[in-house]
Amino acid sequence: MKTYRVAILGCRARGIQGGQAYHAHPRTEIVGLCDLVQERLDEMGEMFDVDARFTDLDEMIEQTQPDVVAIPTGTEFHHELALRVLEHGVNIDIEKPLCTSLDQADEVVAKAKEKDVEIAVHHQGRVGAGVVAAHKAYTEGRIGKLLYLYTRDKGYYGGLGIMNIATHKVNTMLKFAGHVRSVSAVATTDGRLIQPEDVVTSPLGMGTIAGEYITATLQFDNDVTGGLLQHRLPRNDTKLSAIELFGTEGRMIVRWEAAWALPHPHYIPGEGKDVWEPIDPIVPEGFNPDDDASLDEYCYVDEYVRALDEGRPHECNGAEGLHVLEVLMGVFESAAYGKRVALPQERRSHPLLQWRKENGLGEPDPVRRDFREWYVDEDRRLGRA
Ligand SMILES: NC(=O)c1ccc[n+]([C@@H]2O[C@H](COP(=O)([O-])OP(=O)(O)OC[C@H]3O[C@@H](n4cnc5c(N)ncnc54)[C@H](O)[C@@H]3O)[C@@H](O)[C@H]2O)c1
């Protein structure tokens, strides 16, 4: 059985977390590392015992001949770096979201097609042990026919949450509900509907965003309706981050690592029918909880190994990553223009930049990248500080 050679471009937190899984998996080997900052390169090189360290990505690829290049860099760099890496005709594993706009993502997907290689977008939750188990239970009829599903964020500023967290959630929703045909959304900032002036540059390099509080309805295939809440909360709470599915026979709560089912579609409190039954996670063979790799990262790498063995796309492939971005851009467009947006969109430029342009405004100002500092500036813009 082939061992896949993996090179990692970007040696900060996400590079390390992905690297732990590539290091732990018996069928993948880290053969090269690249970062512009020598200190990070050396730290990660020591961690995984990799001597092939580079500050130039082309040199890394030419010298190490990887099967996969992981690109765990800030989202604002995905477009440029993915195109550069794909030019070498190598498969990629790119962090989520795929890009900051549809026109950029289209180019990345087209380049992979031209070079006949695969894109995996790092939405590890969709192939996580809890989600896989819930999906198996669902396909076996545990909650009957899916009627609707909804998800909420852990509390980021709405527009940031859309790019940063909803990207994961929407991708997992696709696994259960199929593709999204249209999006209707409402976004408010400071208690009023967003205005072109409320379109701002995102912290964390996530492109252009708008809305502190975003509520969206997604129309999926087969008459399934999805709800998406991205509301700014006083503080983030990871426990809020889950997907709930409502079927004709029962309900499910799904998180990456765990899932629960309620064997009734509805219940009246006090009737004793409100007991959520845990669903056993499906853990890939070979996962060792004593390794540093997290279970969902390991599942994601395991899926890439199986996909490459079988000559098929990763479940979190470029086409799915592109569709997720269509949903996210659809949310912004619908909220800005106050209308339902049919997918896929014909216009591929960023809808919020278009909206500003039509209202005589240029691109929003650059911002501080750190999201806590960004919150201070945004509150000041809104006259709160
Ligand atoms: N999947 C998840 O659960 C998850 C969680 C958090 C963040 N993310 C994503 O991870 C990504 C990484 O975000 P970040 O803010 O940590 O990234 P970052 O840009 O701060 O860090 C990436 C590293 O890449 C290096 N780098 C950048 N350009 C380079 C180049 N041209 N050549 C070599 N090295 C280069 C930087 O020096 C840095 O060390 C984002 O897309 C984010 O959305 C994913």
The ligand as an ORCA input file, in Angstrom:
! r2SCAN-3c Opt
* xyz 0 1
  N     -10.519     23.840      9.943
  C     -10.560     24.477     11.094
  O     -11.113     24.002     12.075
  C      -9.900     25.824     11.228
  C      -9.741     26.438     12.478
  C      -9.109     27.680     12.530
  C      -8.655     28.302     11.362
  N      -8.846     27.681     10.163
  C      -8.366     28.278      8.905
  O      -6.974     28.140      8.866
  C      -6.419     29.122      8.017
  C      -5.174     29.627      8.718
  O      -5.430     30.765      9.379
  P      -4.296     31.526     10.219
  O      -4.864     32.868     10.489
  O      -3.836     30.705     11.351
  O      -3.081     31.623      9.151
  P      -1.795     32.496      9.197
  O      -1.674     33.140      7.842
  O      -1.716     33.364     10.390
  O      -0.646     31.396      9.394
  C      -0.226     30.618      8.373
  C       1.293     30.490      8.245
  O       1.562     30.451      6.860
  C       2.729     31.189      6.574
  N       2.655     31.685      5.211
  C       1.788     32.595      4.697
  N       2.065     32.811      3.392
  C       3.121     32.009      3.069
  C       3.873     31.797      1.886
  N       3.621     32.440      0.747
  N       4.883     30.914      1.920
  C       5.188     30.262      3.056
  N       4.508     30.437      4.224
  C       3.493     31.307      4.235
  C       2.719     32.313      7.595
  O       4.040     32.794      7.814
  C       2.138     31.619      8.822
  O       3.151     31.076      9.646
  C      -7.547     30.106      7.694
  O      -8.013     29.863      6.392
  C      -8.640     29.737      8.714
  O      -9.959     29.920      8.232
  C      -9.432     26.466     10.093
*
